[in-house]
C-alpha cells in the first residue's frame, strides 16, 4: 500500500515475535495503560494501522496473535481491550517469571565475564538508578528493555527469553503505570545493579538469588495495586 511502511516480516506476511508489526501493535495497544480498573481499549485493526502508518493485514494478524497470547480480549462494545488479570493470575505469572528469569540470569552469569557484556549491564543499571531518581519513567522503560536484551543475548536461549518477555509484558501492564511502581523504582533499580554485578562477576548463584528477591518484590507491588483497587473491582 503506497505510503505505508512494511511491517509484515517480509514475503508471506509472517508476523513474528522479533520482527514485523507485533512489537509496534503491542506498544500501541498498551500505550498510556491505565491501572487495573481502567483497561484501555485497543481498538480495531484499522485504527492501529493508521496510527502505525502500516498495512492493515499484518496489523490484524498481530492483534490476532496478541489475543491468542491472552494479552488482548474482546470488548463488550466491539473491538479489543487489554486483558485483565486477577490476583491469582499475578501469583502464577510471578512464579513462572521467577523460574525462567532465575535460569536466564544464571546462564548469563556463566558468560558474564566474556567480553564487555557484564560491564554494559552495570552501566545500564547505573542509568536505571539515575532515571529512577529523576522519575523519568519513559527513560526507565527503555533502559529496562535494553538491560534485559543484554541478559537474553548472554543466556542464548530464545525460547526461554520469549517466555520471560511475554510474562513480563503481562505483569508490566499493571506494574509500570501504577503509583506503587513509581515509588519502588529506586529499589527496583538497586536490584538491577546487584544482578548486573553478579553477572559481571560470573556468579550464577548470586544472580539467581537476587532475581528471586526482585520477583518477590514485584509480586508484592502488584498485589498492593489490586488491594488498593479492590473497592472498585469488587470480589475476585
N, C-alpha and C positions, 0 to 999 in steps of 0.2 A: 504494500500500500504506500503510495507516494507520500513522502513527508514523515513516515513513521519509521522509527528505528526497529531493526530486527531484535527480537529477544526470545526467539524460539529455539535457541541452541543449534541452529543450522538446518540443513535439509531434513525434512521429515517432521519438523515441528516438535521435536522432543523437548520437554521441559524437565530438567533435572534439578538436583539439589545444589549443584555448584555452578550452574550456568542457566541461561535463559531468564524468563520473566519471574520465576518463583521468588527469588530474593526481593525484587522490586515490589511484587504484589504483596508479599508478606509485610514489607515495611509500610506500604501504603495502607494495607488493611489494619495494621496495628498502630499507625501513626496517631499521635495525640490520644493514646489509650487512656480511658477513664478507670477509676477504681472499680471494684467488683460489681457494685450495684448499677453501673452505667456502661455496660458493654457497648462498644461503638459499632454501629452498622458499617459493614464492609462495602455494601452497595453491590451493584451489578457489574458484570464484566465490562460493559460499555463505558461506564463511568470511570473505572480504573484504567481502562485502555487509554481514554482521553487524558487522564491525569498523568499517566506514564509516557504519553506520546508513543504508544505501541499498537501493534495489530491486536484485534480483538480475540482471534482464535487462541494464540498462546496464553493470553491473559486468562481466558475462560479455562484453559487446561490447567493453568497454575492454581486458580481458585478451586478447581475440582480436586487437585492433589492436596491442597491445604484442608479441604473438607474431609478427605479420606484420612488425613493425619489428625483429625479431630481438633484442628486449630480454628476452624470455622464451622458454623451450624446454620440451619435455615432459620430465618427470622419470621415472626408471626405475620408481619405485613408484607412479606416478599423480600427477595434478596437474601443476603447473608449477614451474619454478625459474628463477632468474636465469641467463641465458645467459652462458657463459664466453667469454673472449677468449684468443687466442694472442698471442705477441709480434708475429707478422706482422700480426694484426688491429690491434694498437696502432699499429704504424708506419703502416698505411694510414689509420686514423682520424685520427692526428695530421697526416698530410699533408693530408687533407681539411679538418680544422679550421683549419690554418694558412692555406689558401687562402680559405676562407669568412670567417674572422674578420678576416683582413687586409683583405678587401673591406669588411666591415661596419664595422670601426673607421675605415677611411679615409673611408667615406661619412659616418660620424658626425662625423668631424673637419671635414668640409666644412660642417657646420651647427653645429659646436661652440660658435661664438660667438653663436649666435642664442638669445635668452632666457637662462635660468639653468641650462640642462641641463648645460653644461660644468662649472659650479661645483658642481652637485649631484653630479656624478661625482667631483670632487675631494674633496668632503665624505664621500661613501660610501667612497672609498679610505682616508681618514683613519680611519674607523670600522673598516675591514678591518684596518688596521695595529694598532689597539687590540685588536680581537678576537684577532688572532694572538698578541699579547704576553701576553694573559691565557689563551691556549689554549682559548678559548670556540668550539669547532668548530660548534656549532649556530648561534650568532650569526653566525659567519663565513659559513656556508652561506646564511643568509637575506640577508645583505648582498651576497654574491656574486650571488645571483639578482636582487636589486634593481639592482645595478650593470649587469648585462648587459641587464636590461629597459630601462634608460635608453639604452644603446647601440643596441638594436634599434629603439626609438622614433625615435631620431635617424636611423638608417640608412634606415628606412622601406622595408624590403623583407621582407615576411613570409615569402616562400618561402626566402630565404637564412637568415632567423632560425630557421625551423623546422629546417633542416639543421644549423645551429650548435647548437641546443638538443638535438636528438636525438644528435648526435655527442658532445657534451659529456656527456650523460647516460650513454652507453655507457662513456666513459672514467672518469667520476667514480665508477662502481660500485666501482672498484678503488683509485682515487687518493684519494678522500675518506676512507675508513676506514683507510688504511694508515698505519703509523707513519712511513714516509718522508714522507708528505704533511704530517703534523703538524710534522715537523722543518722542512719547507720553507715553512710558512705565512708566515713573516716575509718571505722573499724574494719569494714569490708576491704578497703584499700590496704590497710595494715596486714590483713590476712593474705592478700595478693603478694605483698612484699615478702612475707615469711615463706610462702610457697615458692616464689621465684628464687629466693636464696637457697632453699633446699634443693631445687632443681639444678641451680648453678653449681652447687657443691657436690652434685652427684649422689644425693642421699634419698633413695626411693622411699624408705620407711618414714622419714620426716615429712616428705611431701605428702604422702598418703594420710598421715596423721592430721596435718593442717587442713587438708581437703575435708576430712570428716568433721572437723570443728566448723569449717566455713559453711558447709551444707546444713549443719545443725542450726547455725545462727540464721541462715536463710529460712529454714523451716519455721523458726520462732517468729521471725519478722512477718512471714506470710500469714501464719495463724493469728497474729496480732491484728492484721488487716481484716480478717474475717470476723474476729471478735468485735472490733470497732464498728464493723458494718452490720452486725447481727440484728440491731433494731430495724434496719431497713430490709434485710434479707429474710427475716423470719427463721423458722426452724429448718435445718438441713436433715 
